[in-house]
Protein backbone atom coordinates (compact mmCIF):
# COMPACT_ATOMS: atom_id res chain seq x y z
CA UNK A 1 0.00 0.00 0.00
CA UNK A 2 1.31 3.46 -0.93
CA UNK A 3 0.51 6.84 0.51
CA UNK A 4 1.09 10.28 -0.91
CA UNK A 5 1.05 13.60 0.86
CA UNK A 6 0.65 16.70 -1.27
CA UNK A 7 1.12 20.13 0.26
CA UNK A 8 0.04 22.75 -2.26
CA UNK A 9 0.76 26.40 -1.59
CA UNK A 10 -2.40 28.44 -2.20
CA UNK A 11 -4.17 25.51 -3.84
CA UNK A 12 -7.42 27.30 -4.70
CA UNK A 13 -5.54 30.26 -6.16
CA UNK A 14 -3.41 27.88 -8.24
CA UNK A 15 -6.56 26.18 -9.56
CA UNK A 16 -8.12 29.52 -10.51
CA UNK A 17 -4.96 30.57 -12.34
CA UNK A 18 -4.99 27.30 -14.26
CA UNK A 19 -8.29 28.25 -15.87
CA UNK A 20 -7.57 32.01 -15.94
CA UNK A 21 -3.98 32.50 -17.15
CA UNK A 22 -4.51 36.28 -17.22
CA UNK A 23 -4.35 36.17 -13.41
CA UNK A 24 -0.88 34.62 -13.32
CA UNK A 25 1.01 37.67 -12.06
CA UNK A 26 -1.82 39.33 -10.13
CA UNK A 27 -2.40 39.03 -6.40
CA UNK A 28 -5.52 36.86 -6.22
CA UNK A 29 -7.43 35.90 -3.08
CA UNK A 30 -10.08 33.23 -2.68
CA UNK A 31 -13.03 33.83 -0.37
CA UNK A 32 -14.88 31.35 1.80
CA UNK A 33 -18.02 29.74 0.40
CA UNK A 34 -20.23 32.52 1.77
CA UNK A 35 -17.78 35.21 0.59
CA UNK A 36 -17.01 36.38 4.08
CA UNK A 37 -13.32 35.66 4.67
CA UNK A 38 -10.09 35.22 2.75
CA UNK A 39 -9.15 31.51 2.71
CA UNK A 40 -6.30 31.42 0.18
CA UNK A 41 -3.74 34.04 -0.83
CA UNK A 42 -0.50 33.90 -2.81
CA UNK A 43 2.70 35.77 -1.87
CA UNK A 44 1.61 38.85 -3.88
CA UNK A 45 -1.52 39.26 -1.76
CA UNK A 46 0.48 38.64 1.41
CA UNK A 47 2.87 41.42 0.35
CA UNK A 48 -0.10 43.80 0.13
CA UNK A 49 -0.89 43.05 3.78
CA UNK A 50 -3.88 40.78 3.24
CA UNK A 51 -4.01 38.34 6.14
CA UNK A 52 -5.49 34.85 6.24
CA UNK A 53 -9.11 34.64 7.43
CA UNK A 54 -9.51 38.42 7.39
CA UNK A 55 -13.09 39.53 6.69
CA UNK A 56 -13.53 40.61 3.10
CA UNK A 57 -15.02 44.00 3.97
CA UNK A 58 -11.66 44.97 5.50
CA UNK A 59 -9.75 44.41 2.23
CA UNK A 60 -12.49 45.27 -0.28
CA UNK A 61 -10.85 48.59 -1.24
CA UNK A 62 -7.64 46.88 -2.44
CA UNK A 63 -9.48 44.23 -4.48
CA UNK A 64 -10.35 44.46 -8.14
CA UNK A 65 -13.31 42.40 -9.34
CA UNK A 66 -13.37 40.71 -12.71
N, CA, C and O atoms as a Tripos MOL2 file, in Angstrom:
@<TRIPOS>MOLECULE
protein
  264   263    66     0     0
PROTEIN
NO_CHARGES

@<TRIPOS>ATOM
      1 N           0.8420   -1.1630    0.0000 N.3       1 UNK1
      2 CA          0.0000    0.0000    0.0000 C.3       1 UNK1
      3 C           0.8950    1.2370    0.0000 C.2       1 UNK1
      4 O           1.8840    1.2970    0.7310 O.2       1 UNK1
      5 N           0.5420    2.2180   -0.8210 N.am      2 UNK2
      6 CA          1.3090    3.4550   -0.9290 C.3       2 UNK2
      7 C           0.4700    4.6370   -0.4690 C.2       2 UNK2
      8 O          -0.7520    4.6570   -0.6170 O.2       2 UNK2
      9 N           1.1600    5.6150    0.0900 N.am      3 UNK3
     10 CA          0.5090    6.8450    0.5110 C.3       3 UNK3
     11 C           1.2350    8.0150   -0.1190 C.2       3 UNK3
     12 O           2.4380    7.9590   -0.3720 O.2       3 UNK3
     13 N           0.4950    9.0610   -0.3650 N.am      4 UNK4
     14 CA          1.0930   10.2850   -0.9070 C.3       4 UNK4
     15 C           0.5560   11.4740   -0.1090 C.2       4 UNK4
     16 O          -0.6290   11.5420    0.2190 O.2       4 UNK4
     17 N           1.4360   12.3800    0.1840 N.am      5 UNK5
     18 CA          1.0480   13.6040    0.8620 C.3       5 UNK5
     19 C           1.4130   14.7650   -0.0520 C.2       5 UNK5
     20 O           2.5710   14.9240   -0.4380 O.2       5 UNK5
     21 N           0.4250   15.5660   -0.3910 N.am      6 UNK6
     22 CA          0.6510   16.7030   -1.2720 C.3       6 UNK6
     23 C           0.3370   17.9690   -0.4960 C.2       6 UNK6
     24 O          -0.7640   18.1290    0.0290 O.2       6 UNK6
     25 N           1.3010   18.8570   -0.4270 N.am      7 UNK7
     26 CA          1.1170   20.1270    0.2570 C.3       7 UNK7
     27 C           1.2070   21.2260   -0.7980 C.2       7 UNK7
     28 O           2.3000   21.5900   -1.2310 O.2       7 UNK7
     29 N           0.0710   21.7440   -1.2040 N.am      8 UNK8
     30 CA          0.0390   22.7540   -2.2610 C.3       8 UNK8
     31 C          -0.0780   24.1470   -1.6510 C.2       8 UNK8
     32 O          -0.9610   24.4090   -0.8350 O.2       8 UNK8
     33 N           0.8090   25.0170   -2.0510 N.am      9 UNK9
     34 CA          0.7630   26.3950   -1.5890 C.3       9 UNK9
     35 C          -0.3450   27.1320   -2.3380 C.2       9 UNK9
     36 O          -0.3300   27.1990   -3.5670 O.2       9 UNK9
     37 N          -1.2880   27.6740   -1.6080 N.am     10 UNK10
     38 CA         -2.4010   28.4390   -2.2010 C.3      10 UNK10
     39 C          -3.1420   27.6180   -3.2560 C.2      10 UNK10
     40 O          -3.3060   28.0630   -4.3920 O.2      10 UNK10
     41 N          -3.5800   26.4440   -2.8840 N.am     11 UNK11
     42 CA         -4.1690   25.5060   -3.8390 C.3      11 UNK11
     43 C          -5.3140   26.1070   -4.6440 C.2      11 UNK11
     44 O          -5.3370   25.9790   -5.8680 O.2      11 UNK11
     45 N          -6.2560   26.7550   -3.9860 N.am     12 UNK12
     46 CA         -7.4150   27.3030   -4.6970 C.3      12 UNK12
     47 C          -7.0100   28.4150   -5.6620 C.2      12 UNK12
     48 O          -7.5810   28.5420   -6.7450 O.2      12 UNK12
     49 N          -6.0310   29.2130   -5.2700 N.am     13 UNK13
     50 CA         -5.5380   30.2630   -6.1640 C.3      13 UNK13
     51 C          -4.8560   29.6220   -7.3700 C.2      13 UNK13
     52 O          -5.0350   30.0770   -8.4990 O.2      13 UNK13
     53 N          -4.0810   28.5750   -7.1380 N.am     14 UNK14
     54 CA         -3.4100   27.8780   -8.2400 C.3      14 UNK14
     55 C          -4.4250   27.2900   -9.2110 C.2      14 UNK14
     56 O          -4.2210   27.3410  -10.4240 O.2      14 UNK14
     57 N          -5.5110   26.7360   -8.6930 N.am     15 UNK15
     58 CA         -6.5580   26.1820   -9.5610 C.3      15 UNK15
     59 C          -7.2210   27.2790  -10.3900 C.2      15 UNK15
     60 O          -7.4710   27.0920  -11.5810 O.2      15 UNK15
     61 N          -7.5020   28.4010   -9.7780 N.am     16 UNK16
     62 CA         -8.1230   29.5170  -10.5130 C.3      16 UNK16
     63 C          -7.2070   30.0120  -11.6170 C.2      16 UNK16
     64 O          -7.6680   30.3120  -12.7180 O.2      16 UNK16
     65 N          -5.9150   30.1020  -11.3330 N.am     17 UNK17
     66 CA         -4.9550   30.5650  -12.3360 C.3      17 UNK17
     67 C          -4.7870   29.5670  -13.4700 C.2      17 UNK17
     68 O          -4.4150   29.9500  -14.5790 O.2      17 UNK17
     69 N          -5.0530   28.3040  -13.2120 N.am     18 UNK18
     70 CA         -4.9880   27.2980  -14.2630 C.3      18 UNK18
     71 C          -6.0210   27.5880  -15.3530 C.2      18 UNK18
     72 O          -5.7370   27.4680  -16.5450 O.2      18 UNK18
     73 N          -7.2150   27.9690  -14.9250 N.am     19 UNK19
     74 CA         -8.2940   28.2540  -15.8680 C.3      19 UNK19
     75 C          -8.3400   29.7150  -16.3070 C.2      19 UNK19
     76 O          -9.0110   30.0470  -17.2840 O.2      19 UNK19
     77 N          -7.6330   30.5880  -15.5930 N.am     20 UNK20
     78 CA         -7.5750   32.0090  -15.9400 C.3      20 UNK20
     79 C          -6.1230   32.4570  -15.9940 C.2      20 UNK20
     80 O          -5.6500   33.0930  -15.0520 O.2      20 UNK20
     81 N          -5.3970   32.1460  -17.0690 N.am     21 UNK21
     82 CA         -3.9790   32.4970  -17.1510 C.3      21 UNK21
     83 C          -3.7070   33.9970  -17.0610 C.2      21 UNK21
     84 O          -2.5840   34.3940  -16.7490 O.2      21 UNK21
     85 N          -4.6990   34.8300  -17.3240 N.am     22 UNK22
     86 CA         -4.5100   36.2760  -17.2230 C.3      22 UNK22
     87 C          -4.2790   36.7210  -15.7740 C.2      22 UNK22
     88 O          -3.8520   37.8520  -15.5370 O.2      22 UNK22
     89 N          -4.5520   35.8560  -14.8210 N.am     23 UNK23
     90 CA         -4.3530   36.1720  -13.4060 C.3      23 UNK23
     91 C          -2.9900   35.7310  -12.8770 C.2      23 UNK23
     92 O          -2.7180   35.8510  -11.6830 O.2      23 UNK23
     93 N          -2.1420   35.2250  -13.7550 N.am     24 UNK24
     94 CA         -0.8790   34.6170  -13.3180 C.3      24 UNK24
     95 C          -0.0180   35.5260  -12.4530 C.2      24 UNK24
     96 O           0.5180   35.0690  -11.4430 O.2      24 UNK24
     97 N           0.1300   36.7680  -12.8050 N.am     25 UNK25
     98 CA          1.0110   37.6690  -12.0620 C.3      25 UNK25
     99 C           0.2510   38.7010  -11.2290 C.2      25 UNK25
    100 O           0.8060   39.7330  -10.8550 O.2      25 UNK25
    101 N          -1.0110   38.4190  -10.9440 N.am     26 UNK26
    102 CA         -1.8200   39.3290  -10.1350 C.3      26 UNK26
    103 C          -2.0550   38.7190   -8.7620 C.2      26 UNK26
    104 O          -2.1920   37.5020   -8.6380 O.2      26 UNK26
    105 N          -2.1030   39.5540   -7.7300 N.am     27 UNK27
    106 CA         -2.4050   39.0260   -6.3980 C.3      27 UNK27
    107 C          -3.8860   38.6500   -6.3040 C.2      27 UNK27
    108 O          -4.7550   39.5220   -6.2960 O.2      27 UNK27
    109 N          -4.1590   37.3770   -6.2350 N.am     28 UNK28
    110 CA         -5.5210   36.8580   -6.2180 C.3      28 UNK28
    111 C          -5.8090   36.3030   -4.8240 C.2      28 UNK28
    112 O          -4.9470   35.6690   -4.2160 O.2      28 UNK28
    113 N          -7.0040   36.5380   -4.3260 N.am     29 UNK29
    114 CA         -7.4270   35.8970   -3.0800 C.3      29 UNK29
    115 C          -8.6830   35.0920   -3.3610 C.2      29 UNK29
    116 O          -9.4510   35.4080   -4.2710 O.2      29 UNK29
    117 N          -8.8790   34.0640   -2.5820 N.am     30 UNK30
    118 CA        -10.0790   33.2350   -2.6770 C.3      30 UNK30
    119 C         -10.8570   33.4200   -1.3870 C.2      30 UNK30
    120 O         -10.2950   33.3880   -0.2920 O.2      30 UNK30
    121 N         -12.1590   33.6130   -1.5340 N.am     31 UNK31
    122 CA        -13.0260   33.8330   -0.3700 C.3      31 UNK31
    123 C         -13.7060   32.5410    0.0490 C.2      31 UNK31
    124 O         -13.8200   31.6010   -0.7380 O.2      31 UNK31
    125 N         -14.1530   32.5030    1.2910 N.am     32 UNK32
    126 CA        -14.8840   31.3450    1.7970 C.3      32 UNK32
    127 C         -16.1750   31.1750    1.0090 C.2      32 UNK32
    128 O         -16.5550   32.0500    0.2320 O.2      32 UNK32
    129 N         -16.8390   30.0580    1.2090 N.am     33 UNK33
    130 CA        -18.0220   29.7410    0.4020 C.3      33 UNK33
    131 C         -19.1240   30.7890    0.5230 C.2      33 UNK33
    132 O         -19.8880   30.9830   -0.4220 O.2      33 UNK33
    133 N         -19.2200   31.4570    1.6490 N.am     34 UNK34
    134 CA        -20.2260   32.5160    1.7690 C.3      34 UNK34
    135 C         -19.6560   33.8900    1.4410 C.2      34 UNK34
    136 O         -20.3500   34.8950    1.5930 O.2      34 UNK34
    137 N         -18.3970   33.9510    0.9910 N.am     35 UNK35
    138 CA        -17.7840   35.2120    0.5860 C.3      35 UNK35
    139 C         -17.4120   36.1160    1.7300 C.2      35 UNK35
    140 O         -17.2590   37.3230    1.5400 O.2      35 UNK35
    141 N         -17.2600   35.5570    2.9260 N.am     36 UNK36
    142 CA        -17.0140   36.3840    4.0820 C.3      36 UNK36
    143 C         -15.5600   36.5920    4.4540 C.2      36 UNK36
    144 O         -15.1960   37.6590    4.9500 O.2      36 UNK36
    145 N         -14.7100   35.5780    4.2200 N.am     37 UNK37
    146 CA        -13.3160   35.6590    4.6700 C.3      37 UNK37
    147 C         -12.3640   35.1480    3.6070 C.2      37 UNK37
    148 O         -12.7220   34.3200    2.7690 O.2      37 UNK37
    149 N         -11.1450   35.6590    3.6590 N.am     38 UNK38
    150 CA        -10.0910   35.2190    2.7490 C.3      38 UNK38
    151 C          -9.5870   33.8570    3.2200 C.2      38 UNK38
    152 O          -9.1930   33.7120    4.3780 O.2      38 UNK38
    153 N          -9.5950   32.8540    2.3330 N.am     39 UNK39
    154 CA         -9.1530   31.5120    2.7130 C.3      39 UNK39
    155 C          -7.9090   31.0570    1.9630 C.2      39 UNK39
    156 O          -7.2950   30.0620    2.3480 O.2      39 UNK39
    157 N          -7.5250   31.7550    0.9080 N.am     40 UNK40
    158 CA         -6.2980   31.4230    0.1800 C.3      40 UNK40
    159 C          -5.7230   32.6970   -0.4020 C.2      40 UNK40
    160 O          -6.4540   33.5400   -0.9220 O.2      40 UNK40
    161 N          -4.3950   32.8350   -0.3120 N.am     41 UNK41
    162 CA         -3.7370   34.0400   -0.8310 C.3      41 UNK41
    163 C          -2.3010   33.7080   -1.1990 C.2      41 UNK41
    164 O          -1.5900   33.0670   -0.4250 O.2      41 UNK41
    165 N          -1.8780   34.1370   -2.3650 N.am     42 UNK42
    166 CA         -0.4990   33.9000   -2.8060 C.3      42 UNK42
    167 C           0.4410   34.9470   -2.2070 C.2      42 UNK42
    168 O          -0.0220   35.8810   -1.5530 O.2      42 UNK42
    169 N           1.7400   34.8100   -2.4170 N.am     43 UNK43
    170 CA          2.7010   35.7720   -1.8690 C.3      43 UNK43
    171 C           2.4250   37.2230   -2.2610 C.2      43 UNK43
    172 O           2.6890   38.1230   -1.4640 O.2      43 UNK43
    173 N           1.9050   37.4780   -3.4590 N.am     44 UNK44
    174 CA          1.6080   38.8480   -3.8810 C.3      44 UNK44
    175 C           0.5350   39.5010   -3.0210 C.2      44 UNK44
    176 O           0.6230   40.6890   -2.7100 O.2      44 UNK44
    177 N          -0.4710   38.7360   -2.6400 N.am     45 UNK45
    178 CA         -1.5170   39.2570   -1.7630 C.3      45 UNK45
    179 C          -0.9920   39.4310   -0.3400 C.2      45 UNK45
    180 O          -1.3640   40.3750    0.3570 O.2      45 UNK45
    181 N          -0.1300   38.5160    0.0830 N.am     46 UNK46
    182 CA          0.4830   38.6440    1.4070 C.3      46 UNK46
    183 C           1.3230   39.9130    1.4780 C.2      46 UNK46
    184 O           1.3330   40.5990    2.5000 O.2      46 UNK46
    185 N           2.0260   40.2240    0.3940 N.am     47 UNK47
    186 CA          2.8720   41.4180    0.3490 C.3      47 UNK47
    187 C           2.0400   42.6970    0.4510 C.2      47 UNK47
    188 O           2.5360   43.7240    0.9140 O.2      47 UNK47
    189 N           0.7940   42.6400    0.0270 N.am     48 UNK48
    190 CA         -0.0960   43.7980    0.1340 C.3      48 UNK48
    191 C          -0.7320   43.9040    1.5170 C.2      48 UNK48
    192 O          -1.5280   44.8100    1.7650 O.2      48 UNK48
    193 N          -0.3860   42.9850    2.4150 N.am     49 UNK49
    194 CA         -0.8850   43.0480    3.7790 C.3      49 UNK49
    195 C          -2.1960   42.3330    4.0210 C.2      49 UNK49
    196 O          -2.8130   42.5110    5.0720 O.2      49 UNK49
    197 N          -2.6350   41.5210    3.0630 N.am     50 UNK50
    198 CA         -3.8790   40.7770    3.2400 C.3      50 UNK50
    199 C          -3.5800   39.5410    4.0780 C.2      50 UNK50
    200 O          -2.7600   38.7030    3.7020 O.2      50 UNK50
    201 N          -4.2510   39.4420    5.2070 N.am     51 UNK51
    202 CA         -4.0100   38.3420    6.1370 C.3      51 UNK51
    203 C          -5.0120   37.2130    5.9260 C.2      51 UNK51
    204 O          -6.1040   37.4240    5.3970 O.2      51 UNK51
    205 N          -4.6270   36.0230    6.3450 N.am     52 UNK52
    206 CA         -5.4860   34.8520    6.2380 C.3      52 UNK52
    207 C          -6.6910   35.0100    7.1670 C.2      52 UNK52
    208 O          -6.5540   35.4740    8.2990 O.2      52 UNK52
    209 N          -7.8460   34.6300    6.6920 N.am     53 UNK53
    210 CA         -9.1110   34.6360    7.4320 C.3      53 UNK53
    211 C          -9.6030   36.0420    7.7930 C.2      53 UNK53
    212 O         -10.4680   36.1940    8.6560 O.2      53 UNK53
    213 N          -9.0580   37.0580    7.1410 N.am     54 UNK54
    214 CA         -9.5150   38.4250    7.3870 C.3      54 UNK54
    215 C         -10.8740   38.6050    6.7030 C.2      54 UNK54
    216 O         -11.0680   38.1160    5.5900 O.2      54 UNK54
    217 N         -11.8000   39.2850    7.3390 N.am     55 UNK55
    218 CA        -13.0940   39.5320    6.6950 C.3      55 UNK55
    219 C         -12.9230   40.3510    5.4100 C.2      55 UNK55
    220 O         -12.1290   41.2890    5.3530 O.2      55 UNK55
    221 N         -13.6770   39.9770    4.4000 N.am     56 UNK56
    222 CA        -13.5320   40.6090    3.0960 C.3      56 UNK56
    223 C         -13.7750   42.1100    3.1280 C.2      56 UNK56
    224 O         -13.1110   42.8540    2.4060 O.2      56 UNK56
    225 N         -14.7170   42.5690    3.9540 N.am     57 UNK57
    226 CA        -15.0160   44.0010    3.9670 C.3      57 UNK57
    227 C         -13.8140   44.8360    4.3860 C.2      57 UNK57
    228 O         -13.7650   46.0290    4.0870 O.2      57 UNK57
    229 N         -12.8400   44.2350    5.0740 N.am     58 UNK58
    230 CA        -11.6590   44.9730    5.4980 C.3      58 UNK58
    231 C         -10.6280   45.1280    4.3780 C.2      58 UNK58
    232 O          -9.7570   45.9950    4.4630 O.2      58 UNK58
    233 N         -10.7120   44.3080    3.3390 N.am     59 UNK59
    234 CA         -9.7540   44.4050    2.2280 C.3      59 UNK59
    235 C         -10.4340   44.7260    0.9010 C.2      59 UNK59
    236 O          -9.7920   44.7090   -0.1490 O.2      59 UNK59
    237 N         -11.7140   45.0140    0.9490 N.am     60 UNK60
    238 CA        -12.4880   45.2700   -0.2780 C.3      60 UNK60
    239 C         -11.8870   46.3840   -1.1290 C.2      60 UNK60
    240 O         -11.8880   46.2890   -2.3560 O.2      60 UNK60
    241 N         -11.3700   47.4470   -0.4900 N.am     61 UNK61
    242 CA        -10.8510   48.5940   -1.2370 C.3      61 UNK61
    243 C          -9.5880   48.2760   -2.0330 C.2      61 UNK61
    244 O          -9.2820   48.9940   -2.9850 O.2      61 UNK61
    245 N          -8.8510   47.2380   -1.6820 N.am     62 UNK62
    246 CA         -7.6410   46.8810   -2.4380 C.3      62 UNK62
    247 C          -7.9030   45.7870   -3.4740 C.2      62 UNK62
    248 O          -6.9910   45.3880   -4.1990 O.2      62 UNK62
    249 N          -9.1330   45.3050   -3.5470 N.am     63 UNK63
    250 CA         -9.4810   44.2270   -4.4760 C.3      63 UNK63
    251 C         -10.0850   44.7810   -5.7540 C.2      63 UNK63
    252 O         -10.8090   45.7770   -5.7410 O.2      63 UNK63
    253 N          -9.7770   44.1240   -6.8390 N.am     64 UNK64
    254 CA        -10.3480   44.4550   -8.1360 C.3      64 UNK64
    255 C         -11.1780   43.2500   -8.5700 C.2      64 UNK64
    256 O         -10.6920   42.1190   -8.5610 O.2      64 UNK64
    257 N         -12.4060   43.4910   -8.9410 N.am     65 UNK65
    258 CA        -13.3060   42.3970   -9.3390 C.3      65 UNK65
    259 C         -13.2810   42.2460  -10.8500 C.2      65 UNK65
    260 O         -13.2380   43.2190  -11.6020 O.2      65 UNK65
    261 N         -13.3090   40.9800  -11.2640 N.am     66 UNK66
    262 CA        -13.3740   40.7080  -12.7060 C.3      66 UNK66
    263 C         -14.4890   39.7460  -12.9910 C.2      66 UNK66
    264 O         -14.7130   39.3860  -14.1460 O.2      66 UNK66
@<TRIPOS>BOND
     1     1     2 1
     2     2     3 1
     3     3     4 2
     4     3     5 am
     5     5     6 1
     6     6     7 1
     7     7     8 2
     8     7     9 am
     9     9    10 1
    10    10    11 1
    11    11    12 2
    12    11    13 am
    13    13    14 1
    14    14    15 1
    15    15    16 2
    16    15    17 am
    17    17    18 1
    18    18    19 1
    19    19    20 2
    20    19    21 am
    21    21    22 1
    22    22    23 1
    23    23    24 2
    24    23    25 am
    25    25    26 1
    26    26    27 1
    27    27    28 2
    28    27    29 am
    29    29    30 1
    30    30    31 1
    31    31    32 2
    32    31    33 am
    33    33    34 1
    34    34    35 1
    35    35    36 2
    36    35    37 am
    37    37    38 1
    38    38    39 1
    39    39    40 2
    40    39    41 am
    41    41    42 1
    42    42    43 1
    43    43    44 2
    44    43    45 am
    45    45    46 1
    46    46    47 1
    47    47    48 2
    48    47    49 am
    49    49    50 1
    50    50    51 1
    51    51    52 2
    52    51    53 am
    53    53    54 1
    54    54    55 1
    55    55    56 2
    56    55    57 am
    57    57    58 1
    58    58    59 1
    59    59    60 2
    60    59    61 am
    61    61    62 1
    62    62    63 1
    63    63    64 2
    64    63    65 am
    65    65    66 1
    66    66    67 1
    67    67    68 2
    68    67    69 am
    69    69    70 1
    70    70    71 1
    71    71    72 2
    72    71    73 am
    73    73    74 1
    74    74    75 1
    75    75    76 2
    76    75    77 am
    77    77    78 1
    78    78    79 1
    79    79    80 2
    80    79    81 am
    81    81    82 1
    82    82    83 1
    83    83    84 2
    84    83    85 am
    85    85    86 1
    86    86    87 1
    87    87    88 2
    88    87    89 am
    89    89    90 1
    90    90    91 1
    91    91    92 2
    92    91    93 am
    93    93    94 1
    94    94    95 1
    95    95    96 2
    96    95    97 am
    97    97    98 1
    98    98    99 1
    99    99   100 2
   100    99   101 am
   101   101   102 1
   102   102   103 1
   103   103   104 2
   104   103   105 am
   105   105   106 1
   106   106   107 1
   107   107   108 2
   108   107   109 am
   109   109   110 1
   110   110   111 1
   111   111   112 2
   112   111   113 am
   113   113   114 1
   114   114   115 1
   115   115   116 2
   116   115   117 am
   117   117   118 1
   118   118   119 1
   119   119   120 2
   120   119   121 am
   121   121   122 1
   122   122   123 1
   123   123   124 2
   124   123   125 am
   125   125   126 1
   126   126   127 1
   127   127   128 2
   128   127   129 am
   129   129   130 1
   130   130   131 1
   131   131   132 2
   132   131   133 am
   133   133   134 1
   134   134   135 1
   135   135   136 2
   136   135   137 am
   137   137   138 1
   138   138   139 1
   139   139   140 2
   140   139   141 am
   141   141   142 1
   142   142   143 1
   143   143   144 2
   144   143   145 am
   145   145   146 1
   146   146   147 1
   147   147   148 2
   148   147   149 am
   149   149   150 1
   150   150   151 1
   151   151   152 2
   152   151   153 am
   153   153   154 1
   154   154   155 1
   155   155   156 2
   156   155   157 am
   157   157   158 1
   158   158   159 1
   159   159   160 2
   160   159   161 am
   161   161   162 1
   162   162   163 1
   163   163   164 2
   164   163   165 am
   165   165   166 1
   166   166   167 1
   167   167   168 2
   168   167   169 am
   169   169   170 1
   170   170   171 1
   171   171   172 2
   172   171   173 am
   173   173   174 1
   174   174   175 1
   175   175   176 2
   176   175   177 am
   177   177   178 1
   178   178   179 1
   179   179   180 2
   180   179   181 am
   181   181   182 1
   182   182   183 1
   183   183   184 2
   184   183   185 am
   185   185   186 1
   186   186   187 1
   187   187   188 2
   188   187   189 am
   189   189   190 1
   190   190   191 1
   191   191   192 2
   192   191   193 am
   193   193   194 1
   194   194   195 1
   195   195   196 2
   196   195   197 am
   197   197   198 1
   198   198   199 1
   199   199   200 2
   200   199   201 am
   201   201   202 1
   202   202   203 1
   203   203   204 2
   204   203   205 am
   205   205   206 1
   206   206   207 1
   207   207   208 2
   208   207   209 am
   209   209   210 1
   210   210   211 1
   211   211   212 2
   212   211   213 am
   213   213   214 1
   214   214   215 1
   215   215   216 2
   216   215   217 am
   217   217   218 1
   218   218   219 1
   219   219   220 2
   220   219   221 am
   221   221   222 1
   222   222   223 1
   223   223   224 2
   224   223   225 am
   225   225   226 1
   226   226   227 1
   227   227   228 2
   228   227   229 am
   229   229   230 1
   230   230   231 1
   231   231   232 2
   232   231   233 am
   233   233   234 1
   234   234   235 1
   235   235   236 2
   236   235   237 am
   237   237   238 1
   238   238   239 1
   239   239   240 2
   240   239   241 am
   241   241   242 1
   242   242   243 1
   243   243   244 2
   244   243   245 am
   245   245   246 1
   246   246   247 1
   247   247   248 2
   248   247   249 am
   249   249   250 1
   250   250   251 1
   251   251   252 2
   252   251   253 am
   253   253   254 1
   254   254   255 1
   255   255   256 2
   256   255   257 am
   257   257   258 1
   258   258   259 1
   259   259   260 2
   260   259   261 am
   261   261   262 1
   262   262   263 1
   263   263   264 2
@<TRIPOS>SUBSTRUCTURE
     1 UNK1         2 RESIDUE 1 A UNK
     2 UNK2         6 RESIDUE 1 A UNK
     3 UNK3        10 RESIDUE 1 A UNK
     4 UNK4        14 RESIDUE 1 A UNK
     5 UNK5        18 RESIDUE 1 A UNK
     6 UNK6        22 RESIDUE 1 A UNK
     7 UNK7        26 RESIDUE 1 A UNK
     8 UNK8        30 RESIDUE 1 A UNK
     9 UNK9        34 RESIDUE 1 A UNK
    10 UNK10       38 RESIDUE 1 A UNK
    11 UNK11       42 RESIDUE 1 A UNK
    12 UNK12       46 RESIDUE 1 A UNK
    13 UNK13       50 RESIDUE 1 A UNK
    14 UNK14       54 RESIDUE 1 A UNK
    15 UNK15       58 RESIDUE 1 A UNK
    16 UNK16       62 RESIDUE 1 A UNK
    17 UNK17       66 RESIDUE 1 A UNK
    18 UNK18       70 RESIDUE 1 A UNK
    19 UNK19       74 RESIDUE 1 A UNK
    20 UNK20       78 RESIDUE 1 A UNK
    21 UNK21       82 RESIDUE 1 A UNK
    22 UNK22       86 RESIDUE 1 A UNK
    23 UNK23       90 RESIDUE 1 A UNK
    24 UNK24       94 RESIDUE 1 A UNK
    25 UNK25       98 RESIDUE 1 A UNK
    26 UNK26      102 RESIDUE 1 A UNK
    27 UNK27      106 RESIDUE 1 A UNK
    28 UNK28      110 RESIDUE 1 A UNK
    29 UNK29      114 RESIDUE 1 A UNK
    30 UNK30      118 RESIDUE 1 A UNK
    31 UNK31      122 RESIDUE 1 A UNK
    32 UNK32      126 RESIDUE 1 A UNK
    33 UNK33      130 RESIDUE 1 A UNK
    34 UNK34      134 RESIDUE 1 A UNK
    35 UNK35      138 RESIDUE 1 A UNK
    36 UNK36      142 RESIDUE 1 A UNK
    37 UNK37      146 RESIDUE 1 A UNK
    38 UNK38      150 RESIDUE 1 A UNK
    39 UNK39      154 RESIDUE 1 A UNK
    40 UNK40      158 RESIDUE 1 A UNK
    41 UNK41      162 RESIDUE 1 A UNK
    42 UNK42      166 RESIDUE 1 A UNK
    43 UNK43      170 RESIDUE 1 A UNK
    44 UNK44      174 RESIDUE 1 A UNK
    45 UNK45      178 RESIDUE 1 A UNK
    46 UNK46      182 RESIDUE 1 A UNK
    47 UNK47      186 RESIDUE 1 A UNK
    48 UNK48      190 RESIDUE 1 A UNK
    49 UNK49      194 RESIDUE 1 A UNK
    50 UNK50      198 RESIDUE 1 A UNK
    51 UNK51      202 RESIDUE 1 A UNK
    52 UNK52      206 RESIDUE 1 A UNK
    53 UNK53      210 RESIDUE 1 A UNK
    54 UNK54      214 RESIDUE 1 A UNK
    55 UNK55      218 RESIDUE 1 A UNK
    56 UNK56      222 RESIDUE 1 A UNK
    57 UNK57      226 RESIDUE 1 A UNK
    58 UNK58      230 RESIDUE 1 A UNK
    59 UNK59      234 RESIDUE 1 A UNK
    60 UNK60      238 RESIDUE 1 A UNK
    61 UNK61      242 RESIDUE 1 A UNK
    62 UNK62      246 RESIDUE 1 A UNK
    63 UNK63      250 RESIDUE 1 A UNK
    64 UNK64      254 RESIDUE 1 A UNK
    65 UNK65      258 RESIDUE 1 A UNK
    66 UNK66      262 RESIDUE 1 A UNK
